[in-house]
Amino acid sequence: MRVLSTVRGPIRRITPLPLTPTGRLPIAAAGKKNQATSTPSLLVEELDPCHPSPVMRTTGCRLRRHVLTLPDGFIEHTGMAQGRAAFALSGLPAS
């Protein structure tokens, strides 16, 4: 038996936004889905359950999207060397 996403209910995408002092990054670095910001923030957006997209395909309407600004120090930045040493970054070799 196959269960459709519409039966399960709404889908939400929650992701930290790229953080940079100027609030700008090239699309190649940030991607089209996540705009860069100068303050620590989380993006919460609703997705179409039938086609994981922030636009309802049947009506063409943009779905709900919220940017939550977080307090300073809430998101910890880990550099590549530190991530490799602690095995905190999946898919990267230890050395």
Secondary structure, 3 states (H helix, E strand, C coil): CCCCHHHHCCEEEEEECCECCCCCCCHHHHCCCCCCECCCEEEEEEECCCCCCCECCCCCCECCEEEEECCCCCCCCCCHHHHHHCCCCCCCCCC
